[in-house]
């Protein structure tokens, strides 16, 4: 391991978003060793060319490297970035995250102070392209563009935007050859949950998660993501990951050796029960127009209910894999 910070930007067709992101990264005020690593994840646009041109214009003395990952998906891109990263501490900077000038220096300091910290999260704030829709403030939490904490404290998890991770922590998970139970984002698909899964795996590995309000960044949100249909698809992605995330939470927060009998049946029954019970009331609200929390709740509950039926008895296998991972780390 080499002492320093690697900023990893996983890119899929990021040519339009990268320039402003790289401008903010180039303004980092850090005297420790650091680098920028752009992972071109099967892009079909000029992502690599734009990255090189923008970095050359910044006159930053810090190195920017571009590596290519042909396997589509955020998980594959992150694994490639980690394999190629030079330094001990990693920052996942999305291609639309504008990091504050002290981000790198503060991440380094926080990791150096406490070797038990595996992940660090910061606070994002939204910058929208044009005027935000009237419903945006109500759902800003869906966009990883809200303060996760107003202080500095240990937490159960953080969102992936601006997330920093200790490299040895991640490699210890990879060395156990644990295959992710969630697919996370691929291309323009809105699969979700990979960041939450990573937080749970880090906790299973015996590390802690820290969130610090000193770490600030802007999260740029384009018009295409400020559409009601996009928000609904986003929440469907959240809901589809709920089954697996709930199993992780059960394994981390309880000492139960096995799932309760008919666990998936009870969970499916619960979500279908509240879906049916509240549907008339919710429908009477959201049929009047877009922007209601009732519609999002209806979509979420219905999707979770469907997912439990879809996965059914396989939830036992998922849980056993998580539990086996927990036992490995507990016995190390």
C-alpha positions as CSV (number, residue, x, y, z in Angstrom):
1,X,0.0,0.0,0.0
2,X,1.1,3.5,-0.8
3,X,0.1,6.4,1.4
4,X,-2.2,8.8,-0.6
5,X,-5.6,9.3,-2.2
6,X,-6.9,8.0,-5.5
7,X,-10.0,9.7,-7.0
8,X,-11.9,7.2,-9.1
9,X,-14.4,8.4,-11.6
10,X,-16.4,5.6,-13.2
11,X,-17.7,6.8,-16.6
12,X,-20.3,5.7,-19.1
13,X,-20.7,8.3,-21.8
14,X,-19.6,11.1,-19.5
15,X,-18.2,13.5,-22.1
16,X,-20.8,16.2,-21.3
17,X,-20.5,15.9,-17.5
18,X,-16.8,15.4,-17.1
19,X,-15.4,18.9,-17.8
20,X,-17.0,20.7,-14.7
21,X,-16.3,17.7,-12.5
22,X,-12.6,17.7,-13.5
23,X,-12.4,21.5,-13.0
24,X,-13.4,21.1,-9.4
25,X,-11.0,18.2,-8.8
26,X,-8.1,20.2,-10.3
27,X,-8.7,22.8,-7.5
28,X,-8.0,20.4,-4.7
29,X,-5.8,21.9,-2.0
30,X,-3.9,18.8,-0.9
31,X,-0.2,18.5,-0.2
32,X,-0.3,14.7,0.2
33,X,0.2,12.4,-2.9
34,X,-3.0,11.9,-4.9
35,X,-4.1,11.0,-8.4
36,X,-7.2,11.0,-10.6
37,X,-8.3,7.7,-12.3
38,X,-10.9,7.8,-15.0
39,X,-12.5,4.4,-15.7
40,X,-14.0,4.4,-19.1
41,X,-16.7,1.8,-18.8
42,X,-17.5,0.8,-22.4
43,X,-18.4,4.4,-23.4
44,X,-19.4,5.1,-27.0
45,X,-18.8,8.9,-26.8
46,X,-15.6,10.9,-26.4
47,X,-15.2,10.4,-22.7
48,X,-11.5,9.6,-22.8
49,X,-10.6,12.4,-25.2
50,X,-12.5,14.9,-23.2
51,X,-10.9,13.8,-19.9
52,X,-7.4,14.2,-21.3
53,X,-8.2,17.6,-22.9
54,X,-9.8,19.0,-19.8
55,X,-7.0,17.9,-17.5
56,X,-4.4,19.3,-19.8
57,X,-6.2,22.7,-19.6
58,X,-6.2,22.6,-15.8
59,X,-2.4,22.6,-15.6
60,X,-2.7,20.5,-12.5
61,X,0.6,18.8,-11.5
62,X,-1.4,15.8,-10.3
63,X,-1.6,12.7,-12.6
64,X,-4.8,11.8,-14.4
65,X,-4.9,8.3,-15.9
66,X,-7.5,6.6,-18.0
67,X,-8.2,2.9,-17.9
68,X,-10.7,0.9,-19.8
69,X,-13.2,-1.6,-18.4
70,X,-15.2,-3.4,-21.1
71,X,-17.6,-5.2,-18.8
72,X,-20.6,-3.0,-18.3
73,X,-21.8,-2.0,-14.9
74,X,-20.7,0.2,-12.0
75,X,-19.5,-2.7,-9.9
76,X,-17.1,-3.8,-12.7
77,X,-15.9,-0.3,-13.2
78,X,-15.2,0.2,-9.5
79,X,-13.3,-3.1,-9.3
80,X,-11.2,-2.0,-12.2
81,X,-10.5,1.4,-10.5
82,X,-9.5,-0.3,-7.3
83,X,-7.2,-2.7,-9.1
84,X,-5.5,0.2,-10.9
85,X,-5.5,2.7,-8.0
86,X,-2.0,3.6,-6.7
87,X,-2.9,4.8,-3.2
88,X,-4.4,3.5,0.1
89,X,-7.5,5.7,0.2
90,X,-10.1,5.9,-2.6
91,X,-12.7,8.4,-3.4
92,X,-15.6,7.4,-5.6
93,X,-16.4,10.7,-7.4
94,X,-19.4,10.3,-9.8
95,X,-19.0,12.1,-13.1
96,X,-21.5,14.7,-11.9
97,X,-20.0,15.4,-8.4
98,X,-18.2,18.7,-7.9
99,X,-15.9,18.2,-4.9
100,X,-15.1,21.1,-2.5
101,X,-11.4,22.1,-2.6
102,X,-10.5,20.4,0.7
103,X,-12.2,17.1,0.0
104,X,-9.0,15.1,-0.7
105,X,-7.1,16.5,2.2
106,X,-10.0,15.9,4.6
107,X,-10.6,12.3,3.5
108,X,-6.9,11.6,4.0
109,X,-6.8,13.1,7.5
110,X,-10.0,11.2,8.6
111,X,-8.6,7.8,7.4
112,X,-5.2,8.5,9.0
113,X,-6.8,9.3,12.4
114,X,-8.8,6.1,12.8
115,X,-7.8,2.7,11.2
116,X,-11.2,1.2,12.1
117,X,-12.9,3.4,9.5
118,X,-13.6,1.6,6.3
119,X,-15.9,4.1,4.5
120,X,-16.4,7.8,4.8
121,X,-19.4,9.8,3.4
122,X,-19.9,13.5,2.8
123,X,-22.8,15.9,2.2
124,X,-24.1,16.6,-1.3
125,X,-26.2,19.5,-2.3
126,X,-28.1,19.7,-5.6
127,X,-27.3,21.9,-8.6
128,X,-30.1,21.5,-11.2
129,X,-30.0,22.2,-14.9
130,X,-32.6,24.8,-15.2
131,X,-35.4,25.3,-12.7
132,X,-36.2,22.3,-10.6
133,X,-39.8,20.9,-10.8
134,X,-42.2,21.7,-8.0
135,X,-41.9,18.2,-6.5
136,X,-38.1,18.2,-6.4
137,X,-37.6,19.3,-2.8
138,X,-39.9,16.6,-1.5
139,X,-37.8,13.9,-3.2
140,X,-34.3,15.4,-3.0
141,X,-33.2,12.5,-0.8
142,X,-33.7,10.2,-3.9
143,X,-30.9,12.0,-5.7
144,X,-28.0,11.7,-3.2
145,X,-28.0,15.5,-2.9
146,X,-28.9,16.1,0.7
147,X,-26.9,16.5,3.9
148,X,-26.4,13.1,5.4
149,X,-25.3,14.6,8.7
150,X,-25.0,18.0,10.3
151,X,-22.0,17.0,12.3
152,X,-19.4,14.2,12.3
153,X,-20.4,10.7,13.5
154,X,-20.4,7.0,13.0
155,X,-23.4,5.8,10.9
156,X,-24.9,2.6,9.4
157,X,-24.4,3.6,5.8
158,X,-23.8,6.5,3.4
159,X,-24.7,7.1,-0.3
160,X,-22.3,6.3,-3.0
161,X,-21.8,9.8,-4.4
162,X,-18.6,11.2,-2.9
163,X,-18.0,8.0,-0.9
164,X,-14.4,7.3,0.2
165,X,-13.2,3.8,1.1
166,X,-10.1,2.3,2.6
167,X,-8.5,0.1,-0.1
168,X,-7.4,-2.7,2.3
169,X,-11.0,-3.0,3.5
170,X,-12.3,-3.5,0.0
171,X,-9.6,-5.9,-1.0
172,X,-10.3,-8.0,2.0
173,X,-13.9,-8.4,0.7
174,X,-12.7,-9.3,-2.8
175,X,-10.2,-11.8,-1.4
176,X,-13.1,-13.7,0.1
177,X,-14.5,-14.0,-3.4
178,X,-18.0,-12.9,-2.3
179,X,-20.2,-12.3,-5.4
180,X,-22.5,-9.3,-5.1
181,X,-26.2,-10.1,-4.7
182,X,-27.1,-6.8,-6.5
183,X,-26.3,-5.9,-10.1
184,X,-26.1,-2.1,-9.5
185,X,-26.1,0.3,-12.4
186,X,-25.4,-0.8,-16.0
187,X,-25.4,1.8,-18.7
188,X,-28.6,3.7,-18.4
189,X,-30.4,1.1,-16.3
190,X,-31.5,2.3,-12.9
191,X,-30.7,-0.7,-10.8
192,X,-29.8,0.2,-7.3
193,X,-28.6,-0.9,-3.9
194,X,-24.9,-1.5,-4.7
195,X,-23.7,1.3,-2.4
196,X,-25.8,0.0,0.4
197,X,-24.6,-3.5,-0.1
198,X,-21.0,-2.3,0.0
199,X,-21.7,-0.5,3.3
200,X,-23.1,-3.7,4.8
201,X,-20.1,-5.7,3.5
202,X,-17.7,-3.3,5.1
203,X,-19.5,-3.6,8.4
204,X,-19.4,-7.4,8.1
205,X,-15.7,-7.1,7.6
206,X,-15.4,-5.4,11.0
207,X,-14.9,-1.8,9.8
208,X,-16.9,1.3,10.7
209,X,-18.6,4.0,8.6
210,X,-18.0,7.6,9.3
211,X,-20.0,10.6,7.9
212,X,-18.5,14.1,8.1
213,X,-20.1,17.4,7.3
214,X,-16.7,18.9,6.4
215,X,-16.9,16.9,3.2
216,X,-19.0,18.9,0.8
217,X,-19.8,18.5,-2.8
218,X,-22.3,19.7,-5.4
219,X,-24.3,17.1,-7.2
220,X,-25.3,18.2,-10.7
221,X,-28.7,17.0,-11.9
222,X,-29.5,17.3,-15.6
223,X,-33.0,18.0,-16.9
224,X,-33.3,14.4,-18.1
225,X,-33.3,13.3,-14.4
226,X,-35.7,15.9,-13.3
227,X,-38.7,14.1,-15.0
228,X,-41.4,12.4,-13.0
229,X,-41.0,9.2,-15.0
230,X,-37.3,9.1,-14.2
231,X,-38.1,9.5,-10.5
232,X,-40.6,6.6,-10.6
233,X,-38.1,4.4,-12.3
234,X,-35.5,5.4,-9.7
235,X,-37.8,4.3,-6.9
236,X,-38.6,1.1,-8.6
237,X,-34.8,0.4,-8.6
238,X,-34.6,1.2,-4.9
239,X,-37.6,-1.1,-4.2
240,X,-36.1,-4.0,-6.2
241,X,-33.0,-3.9,-4.0
242,X,-35.0,-3.9,-0.8
243,X,-35.2,-7.7,-0.5
244,X,-31.4,-8.2,-0.5
245,X,-30.7,-5.0,1.6
246,X,-33.2,-6.2,4.2
247,X,-31.4,-9.6,4.4
248,X,-28.0,-7.8,5.0
249,X,-29.6,-5.7,7.7
250,X,-31.0,-8.8,9.4
251,X,-27.6,-10.4,9.4
252,X,-25.7,-7.4,10.7
253,X,-28.1,-6.3,13.4
254,X,-29.2,-9.7,14.8
255,X,-27.5,-12.8,16.0
256,X,-30.1,-15.0,14.3
257,X,-28.6,-18.2,12.8
258,X,-31.4,-18.6,10.3
259,X,-34.2,-16.7,8.8
260,X,-37.6,-17.0,10.5
261,X,-39.9,-19.7,8.9
262,X,-41.8,-18.5,5.9
263,X,-39.8,-15.2,6.1
264,X,-40.4,-14.2,2.4
265,X,-44.1,-15.1,2.6
266,X,-44.6,-12.9,5.6
267,X,-42.7,-10.0,4.0
268,X,-44.6,-10.4,0.7
269,X,-47.9,-10.5,2.6
270,X,-47.1,-7.4,4.5
271,X,-46.2,-5.3,1.4
272,X,-49.2,-6.6,-0.6
273,X,-51.4,-6.0,2.4
274,X,-50.5,-2.3,2.7
275,X,-50.5,-1.9,-1.1
276,X,-54.1,-3.1,-1.2
277,X,-55.2,-1.3,2.0
278,X,-54.0,2.1,1.0
279,X,-54.4,1.9,-2.8
280,X,-57.9,3.6,-3.0
281,X,-56.7,6.5,-0.9
282,X,-53.4,6.9,-2.8
283,X,-55.0,6.6,-6.2
284,X,-57.5,9.3,-5.4
285,X,-54.5,11.6,-4.8
286,X,-52.1,10.8,-7.6
287,X,-54.8,10.5,-10.3
288,X,-55.0,14.3,-10.0
289,X,-51.5,14.8,-11.4
290,X,-47.8,14.1,-10.9
291,X,-45.7,14.9,-7.9
292,X,-47.4,13.1,-5.1
293,X,-45.7,11.0,-2.4
294,X,-48.7,8.7,-2.6
295,X,-47.8,7.5,-6.1
296,X,-44.2,6.8,-5.1
297,X,-45.3,4.9,-2.0
298,X,-47.8,2.8,-4.1
299,X,-45.1,2.0,-6.6
300,X,-42.5,1.1,-3.9
301,X,-44.8,-1.2,-1.8
302,X,-46.1,-3.0,-4.9
303,X,-42.6,-3.5,-6.3
304,X,-41.2,-4.8,-3.0
305,X,-44.2,-7.2,-2.7
306,X,-43.5,-8.5,-6.2
307,X,-39.8,-8.9,-5.6
308,X,-40.4,-11.1,-2.5
309,X,-42.7,-13.3,-4.6
310,X,-40.1,-13.3,-7.4
311,X,-37.2,-14.4,-5.2
312,X,-39.3,-16.6,-2.8
313,X,-37.3,-19.4,-1.3
314,X,-34.1,-18.1,-2.9
315,X,-34.0,-15.5,-0.1
316,X,-32.8,-18.4,2.2
317,X,-29.8,-19.0,-0.1
318,X,-29.0,-15.3,-0.2
319,X,-29.1,-15.0,3.5
320,X,-26.9,-18.1,4.0
321,X,-24.3,-16.5,1.7
322,X,-24.4,-13.3,3.7
323,X,-24.2,-15.3,7.0
324,X,-21.2,-17.3,5.7
325,X,-19.4,-14.1,4.8
326,X,-20.1,-12.8,8.3
327,X,-18.8,-15.9,9.9
328,X,-15.6,-15.7,7.8
329,X,-14.8,-12.3,9.1
330,X,-15.9,-13.1,12.6
331,X,-13.4,-15.9,12.6
332,X,-10.4,-14.1,11.1
